[in-house]
Amino acid sequence: MCGIVGYAGKDRAAPVLLDGLQKLEYRGYDSAGVAVFEGNSLRIVKKKGRVKELEGARSLCGRVGIGHTRWATHGAPSEKNAHPHAYKQFALVHNGIIENADALREECLARGETFLSETDSEVVVHLIAACYAGDFGAAVRAAAKRLKGSYALAVLCSDFPDTVLCARQSSPLVVGKGRGGLFVASDLPAIAGEGVEVFALADGEFATLRGEEISFFDGEGKPVPPHAVAYRFREDVPEKRGYAHFMKKEMSEIPAVMAKNAAAFLESPAFSSFRRALLGAERIQIVACGTAYHAGLCAAHAFEKLCRVPCEANIASEYRYRDPIVPPNTLCLAVSQSGETADTLAAAQIAKERGAYLAAVTNVAYSSLTRLADAVLQTEAGREVAVAATKSFNAQLMLLYGVAAYLAREKGRKAPPLGAMAKAARLALSAAEEVRGWTAHFLAAKSVFFVGRGADYFTALEGSLKLKEITYLPSEGYPAGELKHGALALIEENTPVVAVVTQKGLAEKTMNAVHEAYARGAKIFAVTDLPEVAACKEAFASVLLPPCPEEYSPAVAVIVLQALAYYVSVARGNDPDKPRNLAKSVTVE
Ligand code: M6R
């Protein structure tokens, strides 16, 4: 994670760096810092906390600099662990994880060097200094050869105060040229602008930003051609539009987003190639993390039910290390809002190397995942700012349900139409306001359970993740039938149990678990489209959902659980948009 930026140009660097860091803050907000040349000397300003803490650095005058917003991996969130890290004539910012940092640190300590931070990144600046004999580029390349792990680096050297040197291995990095300057950043939105040409660095490549040119090199210092990134510039300044938080605003967009995404895959430029792979698929493997994984679980359920094609959803961080079997005619769907999640990228890469056709389901057109995939099925959710995914989940579901319904029909099977889903979402959104009245029962809960069966279980998992993420309450998503095998021991008087009940054939079975929990003192909150469940005597409170095909019900039911997490978070005095310890895009393992 972490976001890095750099600038070399005609304007003052500090405002460019600070504006870029603001746009990258979704990658981490534990600390932030900048380093700017003032003449030949480096001015470094770092602060614990958010980028806004750096405002005092805006007046720095230099025209070359680097900046960083941190999500802590090695070392606590603190000023001393904030980047840039400096040693001798060098300063750098780093995103990634250096896996052999301890061994390299030992070498430095043996030379008598001392460290100011607990970070793996500070080791890199020491290593560059140790490799330096007057050639800046050669020193960075030599140091990079010794690093194990992932890195995107932007480095300054006071012997070359007009230059920013960049390196990339398994962490995203783009460079740009235009508007009188040269830029580098972890992600395109931080440098995109009218007239700015953008280029992506490939793994193992280096770039030098100097004067009016960017030069690209391989690990031996040989020039390599640039990889231009085509993008359409849209001034995309996220605004809350009167909502107290981005999360609430993003939830309000769900019905419109759902309407857009049911047929979104048909618009893919690679549709005919994807269609061939889809129709020929003997199995589907989905790889994803977090909320996207939950979308994968829902989709796998729909693919099997509607199309009778074997489909499994995999947690990407597990898939990548389990030596996965990828038989011929496997379609791999990599689902990722950001398209930058390191584990999802690695899992997708493995599936592709082992012969799968790789389709990316992502919200970000120019992401690393889109570059890796054979086909891109873009979700049209618009920019999502809140760390807790909401509308992007509904967009993923609708796109994937659309694909499943299409495949079912191509196979001569029936699939319910998706046309009425947006209306159901609109009704669910207003029904969800009822949960404001539930918050008091959750505020101090020792643990919260979300239970369901079939597709409802996946909704329960996502509801539980949302609650954990932004309220910090311990919670579990549980298959209703499993409660009695252990978790029931945790139920006490007034333990909140949220029962999701939309699968008619399984409703009675889910209710068995509800009875068992109720009998042990649980307070039952029902989220259901079945009036008899909503009115049952066990339910302390319920939200009655609008009817929708049960294959697709997670896209509607989840709205109530998103709202519940939001209102409990606000009632606990948290910032639901920026939960502690989390970042929007998880670009480290
Ligand atoms: O960008 P991605 O969809 O690949 O991100 C995956 C997860 O990190 C993400 O869904 C995370 O779980 C969200 N914060 C959940 O709200």
Residues whose N, C-alpha, C, O or C-beta is under 5 A from the ligand:
A	BS01	M6R	C289 G290 T291 A292 V335 S336 Q337 S338 G339 T341 V387 A388 A389 A583 K584 V586
